[in-house]
Amino acid sequence: MPKMNGYDAYLAMRKIQPELKSIFISGYASDIIEQHISGEDSLNILFKPLRRNDLLAKIREVLDEN
């Protein structure tokens, strides 16, 4: 995305749809991600490399959240 990163896009979409469910997938180390995403305890993040079963389990978990 030329004008924003994934997290900025997520924030913009949350303004439109506050109950938006999302999963972030990153190749960056977790400490780098934590530096850039502050105050968001409820973000669902998976780190690469990941296994298909881990992704499927996270999708199920997020869909089942209230």
Helices and strands as residue ranges (DSSP letters): H 6-16, E 24-26, H 30-36, E 45-47, H 52-64
